[in-house]
Amino acid sequence: MAYAGFFKRSAALAVLLALGAPASLPISARAADGLWAVYDSALRGAKYIDLTHVITPAMPVWAGFAPPVFGRAEAATAVPPFARKGQVFTYAESGFEASRYVLPTDQLGTQLDPPAHWAPEYPSIDELPPTYTLRPLVVIPMQDKVARDPGYQLQVADITAFEARHGRIPAGSVVFVRSDWSKGWPDPALARQDRFPGVSLAALQFLHLRRHILFHGHEPLDTDDTPTLEGEHWLMHHGYAQAEGLANLDQVGPTGCLVAIGYPKFQGGTGGYARYVAICPHDWPHGVAIGQVAEAPLSRSDRPLHWDARAGMRVR
């Protein structure tokens, strides 16, 4: 299978990450023996799939929080020749534009919840280690059961059945649960549902205590639909993070891919706007490969970005 070579290269990546390449080596030698070789052999030709929702003023937001508000940045003081005090920065008068965001919560859209979201004795978003950056990705599908029961919660039996078909879930991996709930995005009504797919407490405990995963993720904006959010409570009070608001899991295979993780470092942050990108084998039918899209320079659009007052954001 194509995945076999990808797994071998992923294993080589792990070894190289552990061993590193001596900094004293010339560039050519480091390229041959260091992580550049892994990039050239496995990642340059891989397919990249964005698993992240776009943040907009009209997006679904949990009922306890207000929606975000977008605006155009104004000059806080005179900054000749770009703007007078109080003037909006515009392409026409300033040569550039900047944005103003009112974000009532750090729990918006696709997220990475640090345990400090519920438990102050555990790390906040800025205290998560950089080792979260790149991990093996497992995607457990349960969309067929959710189609029959919109409030279905992943069970331990679903995990063991998955492993019987695909093998044991690796320690340190990231496990995302596919429900296809996100196909209704960005309808704000999604955030008002009383019943939605989730992950049972028993399944979370199995994944962390028996399989020792790094963290799990799900498509809805909550871990489960219990009145007290028992799964999220247990995770955070035991030092575990989680991903929420995932998208496009229908484009990722159950095994064989990696996930790259990025998030801002707000000091003391109890939530994290995050971006997740799946990195899949070169012959995977979804995603885009390096060289297939313009990168540097990026593509020029025939439809310039402009402020739309009705939408409350910039659009093309």
C-alpha positions, 0 to 999 in steps of 0.5 A, spaced: 500 500 500 502 507 498 501 508 506 506 503 507 512 507 505 509 513 508 509 510 515 516 508 514 518 515 512 514 518 518 518 513 522 524 516 519 522 523 521 521 521 528 528 518 529 531 524 525 527 529 530 530 525 536 537 525 533 537 531 529 543 533 525 549 536 527 549 544 526 556 544 524 555 540 518 555 544 511 548 545 508 549 540 503 550 534 508 544 536 513 540 536 507 542 529 505 542 527 513 537 531 516 530 533 516 530 536 509 531 529 507 524 527 510 521 533 507 523 532 500 522 524 501 515 525 504 512 532 505 514 535 499 509 531 495 504 530 500 497 532 500 495 538 505 487 538 507 485 544 511 480 542 517 479 549 520 473 553 519 473 560 517 472 565 523 466 570 521 461 575 524 455 570 523 459 563 525 455 559 530 457 560 537 456 557 543 450 560 547 454 562 553 458 567 548 457 573 544 459 573 536 465 576 534 465 583 531 469 585 525 471 592 524 476 597 520 482 599 524 483 606 526 489 610 528 490 611 535 494 617 534 496 621 528 502 617 524 504 622 518 503 620 512 499 614 513 493 617 517 490 622 522 488 621 529 481 617 528 482 616 521 480 609 518 486 606 515 484 605 507 488 603 501 486 609 498 489 614 503 494 610 507 496 605 502 494 599 507 488 597 511 488 593 518 483 590 521 479 591 528 476 584 531 472 584 537 472 577 540 468 576 546 471 569 547 477 565 545 472 559 544 470 561 537 470 556 531 476 551 530 479 551 537 484 548 541 482 547 548 488 547 553 486 544 560 486 551 563 479 552 560 476 549 566 482 547 571 487 553 573 492 548 575 494 546 568 497 549 562 494 555 559 494 556 551 501 559 551 504 554 556 502 548 551 509 545 549 511 546 542 511 538 541 504 539 539 506 541 532 506 535 528 503 528 530 500 522 527 492 523 525 487 517 527 480 519 524 474 515 527 468 515 523 461 515 526 457 519 521 453 513 519 450 512 527 449 519 527 445 519 521 440 515 525 441 518 531 443 525 531 445 525 539 450 519 538 456 519 543 462 515 541 463 509 545 469 504 547 466 499 542 466 503 536 474 504 538 475 497 539 471 495 532 476 501 529 482 498 531 480 491 529 480 493 522 485 498 522 490 496 528 492 499 535 491 507 535 498 509 536 500 512 543 502 520 542 497 520 536 491 525 535 484 522 534 479 526 531 472 523 531 468 524 524 460 525 525 459 530 519 456 535 524 460 540 521 457 539 514 451 544 517 456 550 518 456 556 518 448 555 520 448 559 527 442 554 529 448 549 530 450 552 536 443 552 539 442 544 538 440 540 544 442 534 541 449 533 537 454 528 536 459 527 542 464 523 545 462 519 551 466 519 558 468 512 557 471 513 550 475 519 552 478 515 558 479 509 554 483 513 549 487 517 554 488 512 559 489 505 555 491 508 548 495 514 551 493 519 545 495 526 545 488 529 545 482 528 541 478 532 537 470 533 534 466 537 530 461 540 534 463 546 539 462 541 545 465 535 547 458 531 549 451 533 550 450 532 557 448 537 562 454 538 565 459 537 559 462 531 563 467 529 558 470 536 558 470 537 565 474 530 566 479 532 560 481 539 563 481 536 570 486 531 568 491 535 564 488 534 557 487 538 551 482 537 546 480 540 539 473 542 537 469 545 531 473 541 526 471 541 519 473 536 512 474 530 516 470 526 510 476 528 506 481 524 511 483 517 511 482 513 518 490 512 518 496 514 514 496 522 515 499 527 520 496 533 523 500 539 523 497 544 529 498 552 529 495 556 534 496 563 537 500 564 544 495 569 548 498 569 555 494 565 560 489 564 554 483 559 556 482 557 549 485 557 542 483 559 535 487 554 532 488 551 525 489 544 523 492 541 517 492 534 515 498 531 511 496 525 507 500 521 502 501 523 495 496 519 492 490 521 496 484 523 492 483 530 497 487 536 498 493 540 495 500 538 494 506 543 494 507 546 487 499 545 485 497 552 488 501 559 487 505 560 494 510 565 493 508 570 490 501 568 491 495 569 486 493 576 484 485 576 484 481 580 479 476 581 485 479 586 490 478 585 497 473 591 500 469 592 506 462 590 506 458 594 511 452 589 510 456 583 511 460 586 517 467 584 514 472 584 508 469 580 502 471 579 495 
